[in-house]
Amino acid sequence: MSTAPRHDSGIRTARKGDGRAARARATRARILAAATELFTTTGYAGTSINAIAAKAGVGEQTVYYAFSTKRAILTAALDVAVAGDDEPVPTLERSWAREAIADPDPLGQLRRQVAGAGDIYLRAATLLDVVRSAATADPDLAAVWSTNLRQRLTVLRVFAEALARKTPLRDGLTSELAADVALTVLSPETYNLLVRDRGWSHARWRDWALDALVGMLTTLPRPVRSLDDRER
């Protein structure tokens, strides 16, 4: 009988571990999807851990084990909605952000910025509104909203600095002020107001946001759009 060490048991153990991790990740995703639907239809206060568990088809203790608190569920759901996945990659390291910063054309950068923000709001605008609304009555969610605002401003400062290296900013604007302007134009509040409340199409918001940023931040010619584009 051979006395050589056997490695197949270790491989089987690793595979079992990988399977458990995959199942846990799938369970988390199911919980977050259920929570997102409930938060955006019944509100944060009206959504219970029990309701999330029932919607996700898991036990209540499973939800507590995965996230501990309802606030943690909302925070995780928001992170996934903003990023588009559950990978721990910061916004500035996402491909769309890196491509915007690297684009040598200032108009190209702004176009990529608007497209990137728009993609985020297609996924997260409604959930962001849940956080903003609940923050007025819940100190924990006020902290979540404040963190999200700070993160958006940090990203926009980097974009503004990159833009200033490519083209003069309008009327002596500083990068800090340019970031504040972009924070307003590209805010989820503005997106929700125009798209959800006023019935604009996503494409129309995107065209407006690009035109607004070019006009308010730079001395570049405004983007030329066809009549059809202007009427969207």
C-alpha positions as CSV (number, residue, x, y, z in Angstrom):
1,M,0.0,0.0,0.0
2,S,1.3,3.4,-0.9
3,T,2.2,5.8,1.9
4,A,2.2,8.8,-0.4
5,P,0.0,11.6,0.9
6,R,-3.5,11.9,-0.5
7,H,-4.9,15.4,-1.5
8,D,-8.3,14.4,-2.8
9,S,-9.9,14.8,0.6
10,G,-8.6,18.4,0.8
11,I,-9.9,19.1,-2.6
12,R,-13.4,17.8,-1.6
13,T,-13.3,20.0,1.6
14,A,-12.4,23.0,-0.5
15,R,-15.2,22.3,-2.9
16,K,-17.6,21.9,-0.1
17,G,-16.4,25.3,1.3
18,D,-16.8,26.9,-2.1
19,G,-20.3,25.5,-2.3
20,R,-21.3,26.9,1.1
21,A,-19.9,30.3,0.2
22,A,-21.8,30.3,-3.1
23,R,-25.1,29.3,-1.3
24,A,-24.5,32.0,1.4
25,R,-23.9,34.6,-1.3
26,A,-27.0,33.5,-3.2
27,T,-29.1,33.7,0.0
28,R,-27.8,37.2,0.7
29,A,-28.7,38.3,-2.8
30,R,-32.2,36.9,-2.4
31,I,-32.6,38.7,0.9
32,L,-31.4,42.0,-0.6
33,A,-33.7,41.7,-3.7
34,A,-36.7,41.0,-1.4
35,A,-35.8,43.9,0.9
36,T,-35.3,46.3,-2.0
37,E,-38.7,45.5,-3.4
38,L,-40.3,45.9,0.0
39,F,-38.4,49.1,0.9
40,T,-39.4,50.7,-2.3
41,T,-43.1,49.7,-2.2
42,T,-44.0,49.9,1.5
43,G,-41.3,52.1,2.8
44,Y,-38.5,51.6,5.4
45,A,-40.6,51.9,8.5
46,G,-43.3,49.7,7.0
47,T,-40.9,46.8,6.2
48,S,-40.1,44.3,8.9
49,I,-37.4,41.7,9.1
50,N,-40.1,39.1,9.2
51,A,-41.6,40.4,5.9
52,I,-38.2,40.4,4.3
53,A,-37.6,36.8,5.3
54,A,-41.0,35.7,4.0
55,K,-40.5,37.5,0.7
56,A,-37.0,36.0,0.3
57,G,-38.2,32.5,1.3
58,V,-35.8,32.1,4.2
59,G,-36.2,32.0,8.0
60,E,-36.1,35.2,10.0
61,Q,-33.0,34.0,11.8
62,T,-31.2,33.5,8.5
63,V,-31.8,37.2,7.8
64,Y,-30.5,38.2,11.2
65,Y,-27.5,35.9,10.8
66,A,-26.7,37.5,7.4
67,F,-27.2,41.2,8.3
68,S,-28.0,41.6,12.0
69,T,-30.2,44.7,11.6
70,K,-32.7,46.3,9.1
71,R,-30.3,49.2,8.7
72,A,-27.6,46.9,7.6
73,I,-29.9,45.3,5.1
74,L,-30.8,48.7,3.6
75,T,-27.2,49.8,3.5
76,A,-26.1,46.6,1.8
77,A,-29.0,46.9,-0.7
78,L,-28.1,50.4,-1.5
79,D,-24.4,49.5,-2.0
80,V,-25.5,46.7,-4.5
81,A,-27.9,49.0,-6.3
82,V,-25.3,51.8,-6.7
83,A,-22.5,49.5,-7.8
84,G,-24.6,47.1,-9.8
85,D,-23.0,44.1,-8.1
86,D,-21.7,43.0,-4.7
87,E,-18.0,43.3,-5.5
88,P,-16.1,45.6,-3.1
89,V,-14.9,47.9,-5.8
90,P,-15.1,51.7,-5.1
91,T,-16.8,54.0,-7.6
92,L,-13.6,55.6,-8.7
93,E,-12.1,52.2,-9.6
94,R,-15.1,51.2,-11.7
95,S,-14.4,51.0,-15.4
96,W,-16.8,53.8,-16.3
97,A,-15.3,56.2,-13.8
98,R,-11.7,55.4,-14.8
99,E,-12.6,55.8,-18.5
100,A,-14.3,59.2,-17.8
101,I,-11.2,60.5,-15.9
102,A,-8.8,59.2,-18.6
103,D,-10.9,60.6,-21.6
104,P,-8.7,63.4,-23.0
105,D,-11.8,65.1,-24.4
106,P,-13.6,67.2,-21.7
107,L,-17.0,66.8,-23.4
108,G,-16.3,63.0,-23.6
109,Q,-15.6,63.0,-19.9
110,L,-18.8,64.8,-19.0
111,R,-20.8,62.5,-21.3
112,R,-19.3,59.5,-19.5
113,Q,-20.0,61.0,-16.1
114,V,-23.6,61.6,-17.0
115,A,-24.0,58.1,-18.4
116,G,-22.4,56.6,-15.3
117,A,-24.7,58.5,-13.0
118,G,-27.7,57.7,-15.1
119,D,-26.9,53.9,-14.9
120,I,-26.7,54.2,-11.2
121,Y,-30.0,56.0,-10.9
122,L,-31.8,53.5,-13.1
123,R,-30.9,50.9,-10.4
124,A,-30.8,53.0,-7.2
125,A,-32.8,56.2,-7.5
126,T,-35.9,54.8,-5.9
127,L,-34.0,53.2,-3.1
128,L,-32.0,56.4,-2.5
129,D,-35.3,58.3,-2.1
130,V,-36.3,55.7,0.5
131,V,-33.1,56.5,2.5
132,R,-33.5,60.3,2.1
133,S,-37.2,60.2,3.2
134,A,-36.6,57.9,6.2
135,A,-33.5,59.9,7.3
136,T,-35.6,62.8,8.6
137,A,-37.0,60.5,11.3
138,D,-34.3,58.0,11.8
139,P,-30.8,59.1,13.0
140,D,-29.3,55.8,11.8
141,L,-30.6,56.4,8.3
142,A,-29.6,60.1,8.5
143,A,-26.0,58.8,8.9
144,V,-26.5,56.5,5.9
145,W,-27.7,59.4,3.8
146,S,-24.9,61.7,5.0
147,T,-22.3,59.0,4.1
148,N,-23.8,58.6,0.6
149,L,-23.8,62.3,0.0
150,R,-20.2,62.5,1.1
151,Q,-19.2,59.7,-1.1
152,R,-20.9,61.3,-4.2
153,L,-19.1,64.6,-3.5
154,T,-15.8,62.8,-3.2
155,V,-16.2,61.2,-6.6
156,L,-17.4,64.5,-8.2
157,R,-14.4,66.4,-6.8
158,V,-12.1,64.0,-8.6
159,F,-14.1,64.4,-11.8
160,A,-14.0,68.2,-11.4
161,E,-10.2,68.2,-11.0
162,A,-9.8,66.0,-14.0
163,L,-12.1,68.3,-16.0
164,A,-10.1,71.4,-15.0
165,R,-7.0,69.8,-16.3
166,K,-8.6,69.4,-19.7
167,T,-10.5,72.7,-20.2
168,P,-10.9,76.1,-18.4
169,L,-13.7,76.1,-16.0
170,R,-16.4,78.8,-16.4
171,D,-16.1,82.2,-14.8
172,G,-13.2,81.3,-12.5
173,L,-15.0,78.3,-10.9
174,T,-12.8,76.3,-8.6
175,S,-12.9,72.5,-8.7
176,E,-14.7,72.5,-5.4
177,L,-17.5,74.7,-6.7
178,A,-17.7,72.7,-9.9
179,A,-18.1,69.6,-7.8
180,D,-21.0,71.3,-5.9
181,V,-22.7,72.2,-9.2
182,A,-22.3,68.7,-10.5
183,L,-23.6,67.3,-7.2
184,T,-26.8,69.3,-7.7
185,V,-27.3,68.5,-11.4
186,L,-26.5,64.8,-10.9
187,S,-28.4,64.4,-7.7
188,P,-30.9,61.6,-7.1
189,E,-33.4,64.2,-6.0
190,T,-33.2,66.0,-9.4
191,Y,-33.4,62.7,-11.2
192,N,-36.5,61.5,-9.3
193,L,-38.1,64.9,-9.8
194,L,-37.7,65.0,-13.5
195,V,-38.0,61.3,-14.4
196,R,-40.4,59.9,-11.8
197,D,-42.5,63.0,-11.0
198,R,-42.4,65.0,-14.2
199,G,-42.4,62.0,-16.5
200,W,-39.2,62.7,-18.4
201,S,-37.6,59.8,-20.2
202,H,-34.2,58.6,-18.9
203,A,-32.7,59.7,-22.3
204,R,-34.1,63.2,-21.9
205,W,-32.7,63.6,-18.4
206,R,-29.3,62.4,-19.7
207,D,-29.3,65.0,-22.5
208,W,-30.4,67.7,-20.2
209,A,-27.8,66.8,-17.5
210,L,-25.0,66.9,-20.1
211,D,-26.1,70.2,-21.5
212,A,-26.4,71.7,-18.0
213,L,-22.9,70.6,-17.0
214,V,-21.3,71.8,-20.1
215,G,-23.0,75.2,-19.9
216,M,-22.5,75.7,-16.1
217,L,-19.0,74.3,-15.8
218,T,-17.1,75.0,-19.0
219,T,-16.7,77.5,-21.9
220,L,-17.2,74.7,-24.4
221,P,-19.9,74.9,-27.1
222,R,-23.1,73.3,-25.9
223,P,-23.8,69.9,-27.3
224,V,-25.7,69.9,-30.6
225,R,-28.9,67.9,-30.4
226,S,-31.5,67.2,-33.1
227,L,-35.1,68.4,-32.7
228,D,-36.1,64.8,-32.0
229,D,-33.6,64.7,-29.1
230,R,-34.8,68.0,-27.7
231,E,-38.4,66.7,-27.6
232,R,-37.7,63.4,-25.9
